[in-house]
């Protein structure tokens, strides 16, 4: 073999090696470090606060206050959506930390329920804004528009829309072992796969072809941005702007106090959800562009942090929409008093049980005398 043939052979070997060079995936070390703190600790705090706050709202409507207005129906449904969300969140975190050990059924149910509660909660917040607009700005013409059957019909439509919007999540989220979790070694025409440890499963989007993957990966976050953030934000800004303008024309102290409540509702919504949705918008717009591992790691870390901030909103909803009302705070005091009385009844010595029972009954009678008129979300 002459020199030129030898050079050609070496060049062919180099090209062969380059064609079959295996490039490992990005491991996102920064994001992993953040998730190890956010997952077990921060999310646990969010779950506890969200469970207590939204649980109190549901208990109040179940045992102490009847749903008498459209706003009450909306508040109850928002509390249910937030409670289901915080109930599924620890299961999602546990599965992500343990390689989705609960299997494929839990993968679809947890991801799907997360999506349903996300859309349902956001759309219900928009409904509350519209209801406040009708009750305050269109007060003279609001009679008949805010009936209980009408509010239940709207809530049914909201939950149906949330379920319909979550169909892609139920369909395309799958439990599988990604190919990069195994080490592949090539030798000639033989391929050997060896695992470096136990199988690592994920619960992510999985598609049969590239066309479906492209459409779904663009459509799902775009729908979440449009329906899950920008639509509620637009409704809130339009409705609450008219509400604030109407309240400012009134000279009552309570009316001006209500303006601060309205502004707090909008500001908290924007502060909690805007950072995450801007990050999601950037990720969607730049989805099919090549990124370095460092850029991808920074983006995933920002997404994890901003998503956690968005989760905080489910803890603040009971405070912003329910506990700001005087009547709802009175019901909350009744719950605390009843729990204290029940605790004394069963923990105190038996000779004091009759006295405790009399205190419990008298407390219930004295507090039950409060007026039940009006809505919990008073302005």
C-alpha positions in Angstrom: 0.0 0.0 0.0 1.4 3.4 -1.0 1.3 6.5 1.1 -1.8 7.9 -0.5 -3.8 4.7 0.1 -2.6 4.6 3.7 -3.6 8.3 4.2 -7.1 7.6 2.6 -7.5 4.6 4.9 -6.7 6.7 8.0 -9.0 9.4 6.9 -11.8 6.8 6.5 -11.2 5.5 10.0 -11.4 9.0 11.4 -14.7 9.7 9.6 -16.0 6.4 10.8 -15.1 7.2 14.4 -16.7 10.6 14.1 -19.9 9.3 12.6 -20.4 6.9 15.5 -19.1 9.2 18.3 -21.6 9.1 21.2 -22.4 12.4 22.7 -23.8 12.2 26.2 -26.9 14.3 27.3 -26.7 17.4 29.5 -27.0 16.4 33.2 -28.1 19.9 34.5 -26.1 19.8 37.7 -27.2 23.3 38.8 -30.9 22.4 38.3 -30.4 19.1 40.1 -28.9 20.9 43.1 -31.8 23.3 43.2 -34.4 20.5 42.9 -32.8 18.7 45.8 -33.7 21.7 48.0 -36.9 22.9 46.4 -38.4 19.4 46.0 -38.4 18.0 49.5 -38.4 21.3 51.5 -40.0 24.2 49.7 -42.7 22.1 48.1 -43.5 20.6 51.5 -44.1 24.0 53.0 -46.3 24.9 50.0 -48.3 21.7 50.4 -48.8 22.2 54.1 -49.9 25.9 53.8 -52.0 25.2 50.8 -53.7 22.2 52.5 -54.5 24.1 55.7 -55.8 27.2 53.9 -57.9 25.6 51.2 -59.0 22.9 53.7 -60.4 25.6 56.0 -62.3 27.1 53.1 -63.9 23.8 52.2 -64.7 23.0 55.8 -66.3 26.4 56.2 -68.6 25.9 53.3 -69.3 22.3 54.2 -70.2 22.8 57.9 -70.6 26.5 58.7 -71.7 28.5 55.7 -73.9 27.7 52.8 -73.0 28.7 49.3 -75.5 31.5 48.8 -74.0 33.6 46.0 -72.1 33.1 42.8 -68.9 34.2 44.4 -69.3 31.5 47.1 -69.6 28.8 44.4 -66.4 30.1 42.7 -64.5 30.3 45.9 -65.4 26.8 46.8 -64.3 25.5 43.4 -61.0 27.4 43.5 -60.3 25.9 47.0 -61.1 22.4 45.6 -58.8 23.0 42.6 -56.0 24.2 44.8 -56.4 21.4 47.3 -56.3 18.8 44.6 -53.2 20.5 43.3 -51.3 20.5 46.6 -52.4 16.9 47.1 -50.8 15.7 43.9 -47.7 17.9 44.2 -45.9 15.8 46.9 -46.6 12.6 44.9 -45.1 14.2 41.8 -42.0 15.3 43.8 -41.6 11.9 45.3 -41.8 10.1 42.0 -39.3 12.5 40.4 -36.8 11.9 43.2 -37.4 8.1 43.1 -37.3 7.5 39.4 -41.1 7.4 39.1 -41.4 4.2 41.2 -45.3 4.4 41.2 -45.4 3.3 37.6 -47.2 4.4 34.4 -50.7 4.8 35.7 -49.6 7.3 38.4 -47.6 9.1 35.7 -50.6 9.9 33.6 -53.0 10.5 36.5 -50.7 12.9 38.4 -49.6 14.8 35.4 -53.1 15.0 34.0 -54.7 16.1 37.3 -52.0 18.7 37.7 -53.0 20.1 34.3 -56.7 20.0 35.0 -56.3 21.8 38.3 -54.0 24.4 36.8 -56.5 25.4 34.0 -59.5 25.1 36.3 -58.0 27.3 39.0 -56.9 30.0 36.6 -60.2 30.1 34.7 -62.1 30.3 38.0 -60.0 33.3 39.1 -61.1 35.0 35.9 -64.7 34.1 36.7 -64.4 35.7 40.1 -63.1 38.9 38.5 -66.0 39.0 36.1 -68.4 38.3 38.9 -67.0 41.2 40.9 -67.4 43.4 37.9 -71.0 42.5 37.5 -71.7 42.9 41.2 -70.1 46.3 41.6 -70.0 48.0 38.3 -73.2 46.6 36.9 -74.9 46.4 40.3 -78.3 47.7 39.1 -78.5 45.1 36.3 -76.8 42.2 38.1 -80.0 40.8 39.5 -80.8 37.5 37.9 -77.3 37.2 36.4 -75.7 35.9 39.5 -78.0 33.0 40.5 -76.7 29.8 41.9 -77.8 27.6 39.0 -76.1 29.9 36.6 -72.9 29.8 38.6 -72.9 26.0 38.8 -73.4 25.9 35.1 -70.4 28.1 34.6 -68.2 26.0 36.9 -69.2 22.9 35.0 -68.2 24.5 31.8 -64.9 25.6 33.4 -64.0 22.1 34.6 -65.0 20.6 31.2 -62.8 23.1 29.4 -59.9 22.3 31.8 -60.3 18.6 31.2 -60.5 19.1 27.4 -57.3 21.3 27.5 -55.5 18.5 29.5 -56.2 15.7 27.0 -52.8 16.0 25.4 -51.2 15.6 28.8 -53.2 12.5 29.5 -52.4 11.1 26.1 -48.7 11.9 25.5 -47.2 11.7 29.0 -45.7 8.3 29.4 -43.6 6.3 31.9 -40.4 5.0 30.1 -36.7 4.6 30.4 -34.9 7.2 28.3 -32.2 5.9 25.9 -29.5 8.1 27.4 -29.8 6.3 30.8 -27.9 3.4 29.3 -24.4 3.3 28.1 -24.0 2.1 24.5 -20.8 0.6 23.2 -20.1 0.1 19.5 -17.7 -2.5 18.1 -17.8 -3.3 14.5 -21.4 -4.4 13.6 -22.2 -5.5 17.1 -23.9 -3.3 19.7 -23.8 -4.0 23.3 -25.8 -2.2 26.0 -24.7 -2.2 29.6 -26.5 -0.6 32.4 -24.5 1.3 35.0 -27.1 0.8 37.7 -30.9 0.2 38.2 -33.2 1.4 35.4 -34.0 5.1 35.6 -37.6 5.9 34.5 -39.0 9.3 33.7 -42.6 10.6 33.2 -42.3 12.9 30.2 -43.8 13.5 26.8 -43.2 10.6 24.4 -44.2 10.6 20.7 -44.4 8.1 17.9 -43.1 10.5 15.2 -41.3 13.8 14.9 -44.3 15.7 13.4 -46.5 14.9 16.4 -43.7 15.8 18.8 -43.2 19.2 17.1 -46.9 20.1 17.1 -47.5 19.0 20.7 -44.4 20.5 22.2 -45.4 23.8 20.8 -49.2 23.6 21.3 -49.2 22.5 25.0 -47.0 25.3 26.4 -48.6 27.8 24.1 -52.1 26.8 25.3 -50.9 27.0 28.9 -49.6 30.5 28.3 -52.7 31.7 26.5 -55.4 30.1 28.6 -53.6 29.5 31.9 -52.1 33.0 32.2 -52.7 35.7 29.6 -56.5 35.1 29.4 -57.1 35.3 33.2 -54.7 38.2 33.4 -56.5 40.1 30.7 -59.9 39.5 32.4 -58.6 40.5 35.8 -57.0 43.8 34.5 -60.1 44.8 32.5 -62.7 43.9 35.2 -60.7 45.1 38.2 -59.8 48.4 36.5 -63.6 49.1 36.1 -64.1 47.9 39.7 -61.4 50.3 41.1 -62.8 53.2 39.0 -66.2 52.6 40.5 -65.0 52.2 44.1 -62.9 55.4 43.9 -66.0 57.4 43.1 -67.4 56.2 46.5 -66.3 58.1 49.6 -66.8 55.3 52.0 -63.7 54.1 54.0 -64.7 50.4 53.4 -64.8 51.1 49.6 -61.4 52.5 49.6 -60.1 49.6 51.7 -61.6 47.3 49.0 -59.5 49.1 46.4 -56.4 47.9 48.2 -57.7 44.4 48.3 -58.3 44.4 44.5 -54.8 45.8 43.9 -53.3 43.1 46.1 -55.2 40.4 44.2 -53.8 41.6 40.9 -50.3 42.3 42.1 -49.9 38.9 43.8 -51.2 37.1 40.7 -48.7 38.9 38.5 -45.7 38.5 40.9 -46.4 34.8 41.3 -47.1 33.8 37.7 -45.4 36.3 35.4 -41.8 35.1 36.0 -42.6 31.4 35.3 -44.8 32.2 32.2 -42.0 34.5 30.8 -39.6 31.6 31.2 -42.0 29.2 29.6 -42.5 31.7 26.7 -38.8 31.9 26.1 -38.4 28.2 26.3 -41.2 27.6 23.8 -40.0 30.3 21.4 -36.4 28.9 21.5 -37.4 25.2 21.8 -35.8 23.9 18.6 -32.6 25.9 18.8 -29.3 24.3 19.8 -28.1 25.3 23.2 -25.0 24.5 25.1 -25.3 22.4 28.3 -24.6 25.4 30.4 -27.4 27.5 28.8 -29.8 24.6 29.0 -28.9 24.1 32.7 -29.5 27.8 33.5 -32.9 27.7 31.7 -34.0 24.6 33.6 -32.9 26.1 36.9 -34.8 29.3 36.1 -37.9 27.3 35.2 -37.7 25.3 38.5 -37.4 28.4 40.6 -40.1 30.4 38.9 -42.4 27.5 38.8 -42.0 27.1 42.6 -42.9 30.8 43.0 -46.0 30.2 40.9 -47.0 27.3 43.2 -47.1 29.8 46.1 -50.3 31.3 44.6 -52.4 28.3 45.7 -51.4 29.1 49.4 -52.3 32.8 49.0 -55.7 32.3 47.3 -57.6 31.5 50.5 -56.1 34.7 52.1 -56.8 37.0 49.1 -60.2 35.7 48.2 -61.7 34.3 51.4 -60.2 35.5 54.6 -60.3 39.2 53.6 -64.1 39.0 54.2 -65.2 39.8 57.7 -67.9 37.1 57.7 -65.5 34.5 56.5 -63.0 35.4 59.3 -65.9 34.9 61.8 -66.5 31.5 60.4 -62.8 30.7 60.8 -63.0 31.8 64.4 -65.9 29.4 64.9 -63.8 26.5 63.5 -61.0 27.3 66.0 -63.4 27.6 68.9 -65.2 24.4 68.1 -61.9 22.5 67.7 -60.8 23.9 71.1 -64.1 22.9 72.7 -63.9 19.4 71.2 -60.4 19.1 72.4 -61.4 20.0 76.0 -64.3 17.7 75.8 -62.3 14.6 75.0 -59.0 15.5 76.7 -60.2 17.1 80.0 -61.1 14.9 83.0 -64.5 13.2 82.9 -65.9 15.3 85.7 -65.5 18.4 83.6 -67.2 16.9 80.5 -70.6 18.3 81.3 -69.3 21.8 81.8 -67.3 21.6 78.6 -70.3 20.4 76.7 -72.3 23.3 78.0 -69.6 25.8 76.9 -69.4 24.2 73.5 -73.2 24.4 73.0 -73.4 28.0 74.3 -70.5 29.0 72.0 -72.1 27.6 69.0 -75.4 29.3 69.8 -73.8 32.7 70.4 -71.7 32.6 67.2 -74.5 31.1 65.1 -76.5 34.3 65.7 -74.3 36.1 63.3 -75.7 37.2 60.0 -75.3 35.0 57.0 -76.2 37.5 54.4 -73.7 38.6 51.8 -70.8 37.1 50.2 -67.5 36.0 51.7 -65.6 38.1 49.2 -66.9 41.5 50.5 -65.6 44.7 49.1 
